[in-house]
Amino acid sequence: MQTDIEAVKHALSYSWSNGIVEGNVNRLKVIKRQMYGRAKLDLLSKKVLYQFQ
């Protein structure tokens, strides 16, 4: 952490975070890993869109 002390200071001083975006990216990667080799893009997109409903 000492080599990246500026990033740590900024992370603690700002009130906003990209945690929500990172959570969505992580969720999409999990779905992609589960579906790897099992389905094509049409089924994968339906599964992703179903999660948002």
KEMARMAR-649414 format. One record per residue: x, y, z of N, C-alpha, C in turn. Coordinates in Angstrom, 2 decimals, always signed. Layout:
# KEMARMAR-649414
+---------+---------+---------+---------+---------+---------+---------+---------+---------+
:     n.X :     n.Y :     n.Z :    ca.X :    ca.Y :    ca.Z :     c.X :     c.Y :     c.Z :
+---------+---------+---------+---------+---------+---------+---------+---------+---------+
:       X :       Y :       Z :       X :       Y :       Z :       X :       Y :       Z :
...
+---------+---------+---------+---------+---------+---------+---------+---------+---------+
//
This chain:
# KEMARMAR-649414
+---------+---------+---------+---------+---------+---------+---------+---------+---------+
:     n.X :     n.Y :     n.Z :    ca.X :    ca.Y :    ca.Z :     c.X :     c.Y :     c.Z :
+---------+---------+---------+---------+---------+---------+---------+---------+---------+
:   +0.81 :   -1.19 :   +0.00 :   +0.00 :   +0.00 :   +0.00 :   +0.86 :   +1.26 :   +0.00 :
:   +2.05 :   +1.15 :   +0.49 :   +2.92 :   +2.33 :   +0.53 :   +3.25 :   +2.83 :   -0.87 :
:   +3.34 :   +1.93 :   -1.84 :   +3.67 :   +2.37 :   -3.20 :   +2.50 :   +3.05 :   -3.87 :
:   +1.30 :   +2.82 :   -3.38 :   +0.10 :   +3.41 :   -4.00 :   -0.66 :   +4.25 :   -2.98 :
:   +0.05 :   +5.00 :   -2.18 :   -0.54 :   +5.76 :   -1.08 :   -1.50 :   +6.84 :   -1.58 :
:   -1.22 :   +7.42 :   -2.73 :   -2.12 :   +8.45 :   -3.28 :   -3.49 :   +7.86 :   -3.59 :
:   -3.54 :   +6.67 :   -4.18 :   -4.81 :   +6.03 :   -4.50 :   -5.58 :   +5.71 :   -3.22 :
:   -4.88 :   +5.29 :   -2.19 :   -5.54 :   +4.99 :   -0.91 :   -6.11 :   +6.26 :   -0.30 :
:   -5.38 :   +7.35 :   -0.35 :   -5.88 :   +8.63 :   +0.18 :   -7.13 :   +9.09 :   -0.57 :
:   -7.10 :   +8.98 :   -1.89 :   -8.27 :   +9.39 :   -2.68 :   -9.47 :   +8.49 :   -2.41 :
:   -9.23 :   +7.20 :   -2.24 :  -10.33 :   +6.28 :   -1.96 :  -11.01 :   +6.61 :   -0.64 :
:  -10.25 :   +7.09 :   +0.32 :  -10.82 :   +7.42 :   +1.62 :  -11.43 :   +8.81 :   +1.67 :
:  -11.02 :   +9.70 :   +0.77 :  -11.48 :  +11.08 :   +0.85 :  -12.72 :  +11.36 :   -0.01 :
:  -12.97 :  +10.55 :   -1.04 :  -14.13 :  +10.80 :   -1.90 :  -15.35 :  +10.04 :   -1.38 :
:  -16.52 :  +10.63 :   -1.58 :  -17.75 :  +10.02 :   -1.07 :  -18.37 :   +9.03 :   -2.05 :
:  -17.95 :   +9.06 :   -3.31 :  -18.56 :   +8.15 :   -4.29 :  -17.69 :   +6.93 :   -4.50 :
:  -18.31 :   +5.88 :   -5.02 :  -17.61 :   +4.63 :   -5.24 :  -18.14 :   +3.96 :   -6.50 :
:  -17.34 :   +3.14 :   -7.12 :  -17.80 :   +2.38 :   -8.28 :  -18.13 :   +0.94 :   -7.89 :
:  -18.44 :   +0.72 :   -6.64 :  -18.76 :   -0.62 :   -6.15 :  -19.96 :   -1.24 :   -6.82 :
:  -20.97 :   -0.43 :   -7.14 :  -22.16 :   -0.95 :   -7.81 :  -21.81 :   -1.46 :   -9.20 :
:  -21.00 :   -0.70 :   -9.91 :  -20.59 :   -1.12 :  -11.25 :  -19.76 :   -2.39 :  -11.16 :
:  -18.83 :   -2.46 :  -10.23 :  -18.00 :   -3.65 :  -10.08 :  -18.85 :   -4.86 :   -9.72 :
:  -19.88 :   -4.67 :   -8.92 :  -20.78 :   -5.77 :   -8.58 :  -21.50 :   -6.32 :   -9.80 :
:  -21.94 :   -5.41 :  -10.68 :  -22.62 :   -5.85 :  -11.90 :  -21.66 :   -6.57 :  -12.83 :
:  -20.44 :   -6.08 :  -12.95 :  -19.45 :   -6.73 :  -13.80 :  -19.16 :   -8.12 :  -13.26 :
:  -19.01 :   -8.25 :  -11.96 :  -18.74 :   -9.54 :  -11.34 :  -19.90 :  -10.51 :  -11.59 :
:  -21.12 :  -10.02 :  -11.47 :  -22.30 :  -10.87 :  -11.70 :  -22.34 :  -11.36 :  -13.14 :
:  -22.04 :  -10.47 :  -14.09 :  -22.03 :  -10.86 :  -15.49 :  -20.94 :  -11.88 :  -15.78 :
:  -19.79 :  -11.74 :  -15.15 :  -18.71 :  -12.70 :  -15.35 :  -19.09 :  -14.08 :  -14.80 :
:  -19.79 :  -14.11 :  -13.69 :  -20.24 :  -15.38 :  -13.12 :  -21.21 :  -16.07 :  -14.07 :
:  -22.15 :  -15.31 :  -14.61 :  -23.11 :  -15.88 :  -15.56 :  -22.37 :  -16.40 :  -16.79 :
:  -21.41 :  -15.63 :  -17.28 :  -20.66 :  -16.03 :  -18.46 :  -19.89 :  -17.33 :  -18.20 :
:  -19.28 :  -17.44 :  -17.01 :  -18.55 :  -18.66 :  -16.68 :  -19.48 :  -19.87 :  -16.59 :
:  -20.67 :  -19.66 :  -16.01 :  -21.63 :  -20.76 :  -15.89 :  -22.10 :  -21.24 :  -17.25 :
:  -22.24 :  -20.32 :  -18.19 :  -22.81 :  -20.65 :  -19.48 :  -21.75 :  -20.99 :  -20.53 :
:  -20.48 :  -20.96 :  -20.18 :  -19.42 :  -21.15 :  -21.17 :  -19.55 :  -22.51 :  -21.84 :
:  -19.63 :  -22.52 :  -23.15 :  -19.72 :  -23.75 :  -23.91 :  -21.09 :  -24.37 :  -23.94 :
:  -22.06 :  -23.81 :  -23.27 :  -23.39 :  -24.40 :  -23.20 :  -24.42 :  -23.68 :  -24.05 :
:  -24.17 :  -22.43 :  -24.34 :  -25.19 :  -21.66 :  -25.05 :  -24.54 :  -20.62 :  -25.93 :
:  -25.31 :  -20.13 :  -26.86 :  -24.85 :  -19.06 :  -27.74 :  -25.29 :  -17.72 :  -27.17 :
:  -24.99 :  -16.66 :  -27.89 :  -25.22 :  -15.31 :  -27.41 :  -26.69 :  -15.03 :  -27.12 :
:  -27.62 :  -15.58 :  -27.89 :  -29.03 :  -15.28 :  -27.68 :  -29.52 :  -15.78 :  -26.31 :
:  -29.14 :  -17.00 :  -25.92 :  -29.55 :  -17.52 :  -24.62 :  -28.83 :  -16.78 :  -23.49 :
:  -27.57 :  -16.47 :  -23.70 :  -26.81 :  -15.74 :  -22.68 :  -27.41 :  -14.36 :  -22.43 :
:  -27.79 :  -13.66 :  -23.50 :  -28.39 :  -12.34 :  -23.32 :  -29.75 :  -12.44 :  -22.63 :
:  -30.52 :  -13.47 :  -22.93 :  -31.81 :  -13.65 :  -22.24 :  -31.60 :  -13.90 :  -20.75 :
:  -30.59 :  -14.69 :  -20.42 :  -30.31 :  -14.98 :  -19.01 :  -29.88 :  -13.71 :  -18.27 :
:  -29.05 :  -12.89 :  -18.91 :  -28.59 :  -11.64 :  -18.29 :  -29.76 :  -10.69 :  -18.10 :
:  -30.58 :  -10.53 :  -19.13 :  -31.73 :   -9.62 :  -19.04 :  -32.76 :  -10.12 :  -18.02 :
:  -32.91 :  -11.43 :  -17.87 :  -33.85 :  -11.98 :  -16.90 :  -33.43 :  -11.61 :  -15.47 :
:  -32.13 :  -11.50 :  -15.24 :  -31.63 :  -11.15 :  -13.91 :  -32.02 :   -9.73 :  -13.51 :
:  -32.25 :   -8.83 :  -14.48 :  -32.58 :   -7.44 :  -14.17 :  -34.06 :   -7.23 :  -13.89 :
:  -34.89 :   -8.22 :  -14.17 :  -36.35 :   -8.05 :  -13.95 :  -36.73 :   -8.27 :  -12.54 :
+---------+---------+---------+---------+---------+---------+---------+---------+---------+
//
